[in-house]
Amino acid sequence: MQDVAKQAVREYVENHSRQDLLSSVLDEELPRYAEALERLGK
């Protein structure tokens, strides 16, 4: 049972850490390329 709990916690931390990292990168980099992305979207 402990192994199952450890695995669940490990997966939770890995998934949320990646999401947090991705969110922070996007928050920092998207504004830099906002104009180019806007033009590409047209």
N, C-alpha and C positions, 0 to 999 in steps of 0.2 A: 504494500500500500504506500509506503514511503517513496518508493521509486516512481510510482505514478504521480504522486504529488510533486516530487522534485522535477519530473519531466514537464508537468503542467506549468510550474512556476518558471522554469527555464524557457519554455516556449513563449510564455506571456511576456517575459522581460525582453527576449530577443525581438519579438514582433513589435512591441511598443517602442523599444529603443530605435529600431529601424524607422518606424513611422515618425518618431520625434526628429531623427536626423534628417529624413527626407523633407519634413515640414520646414525645418530651419533652413535647409539649403534652398528650398523653393522660395521661402520668404526673402532670402538674401539675393538670390540670382534672378528671379522673375522681373523685379522692377528694372534691373539693368537691361534686360532684353525686351521689355514691354513694347516698345515702339516697333521693333523688328517683328515680334510675334503678331502685333496688330496688323502690320502690313501683310504678313504672310496669310492672315486669316481672311483677307479681302479678295 
